[in-house]
Amino acid sequence: MRSLDADAAKLARIAVNNNHYRSAVCGIWKDKEASDLILGHTNAFYVRECTSPRKGASETDAYIVAEICVDDPLVRSEIDTHRELLQFALRSNGLSFDELKVVPARRGMKERHPFQTS
């Protein structure tokens, strides 16, 4: 990754994060139809630094957020129900973050389906 330019490294990091998310979902929802449903309604998975102002002693430290954008409220509720298992699976796969957020997809984001299988 060090030999790649900035854009290529960013794309590679995104692909690795997406693979970690896919394997975590498939590990939690072992039934293929269930995991396909979750992945089919996932519009994006981000691991990024949160720049929102926060209070407390750690306000100067980097605060990393893993964010899942989902277009279906029922699927969002299912992911939220299994949030702790998903956090554990993602961290076990090597991702490092402070908080996992499940957010609704809005506007043009609803048209993206990067995890959809056939």
C-alpha positions, -999 to 999 in steps of 0.1 A, spaced: 0 0 0 29 23 7 40 21 -30 6 33 -42 -2 69 -49 -28 86 -26 -59 78 -47 -50 42 -54 -42 37 -17 -76 52 -7 -94 29 -32 -75 -1 -19 -84 8 17 -121 11 7 -120 -23 -10 -104 -39 21 -129 -23 44 -158 -34 22 -145 -70 22 -143 -69 60 -179 -57 62 -191 -83 38 -174 -111 57 -187 -98 91 -223 -97 77 -219 -132 63 -205 -145 96 -234 -131 116 -262 -138 92 -252 -173 82 -283 -180 61 -274 -168 25 -308 -152 19 -305 -132 51 -269 -120 45 -279 -112 8 -308 -91 21 -285 -72 45 -259 -66 19 -284 -58 -8 -298 -29 13 -264 -16 24 -257 15 3 -222 23 18 -198 13 45 -173 40 56 -145 41 81 -136 77 86 -125 103 111 -154 121 127 -148 159 126 -179 169 146 -171 188 178 -172 168 210 -168 175 246 -144 158 270 -108 151 275 -103 133 242 -116 161 220 -82 165 204 -77 128 197 -89 113 164 -123 98 167 -129 71 141 -164 61 131 -175 31 111 -207 41 94 -232 18 76 -257 35 52 -289 14 48 -319 22 26 -345 0 43 -358 7 78 -364 -30 86 -328 -40 76 -315 -10 95 -333 -22 126 -319 -57 121 -284 -44 118 -289 -22 149 -302 -53 168 -269 -71 160 -247 -40 165 -225 -55 192 -219 -87 172 -211 -67 141 -187 -44 160 -169 -75 174 -167 -92 140 -154 -60 123 -128 -55 150 -118 -92 148 -113 -87 111 -87 -60 119 -108 -28 116 -101 -2 143 -128 24 152 -144 41 182 -181 39 172 -203 20 148 -232 40 134 -261 27 113 -276 56 94 -304 59 68 -294 63 32 -306 97 18 -311 111 -17 -287 97 -43 -272 73 -18 -303 51 -21 -293 43 -57 -259 28 -47 -257 -10 -40 -221 -19 -38 -227 -52 -20 -256 -65 -40 -251 -100 -54 -267 -107 -87 
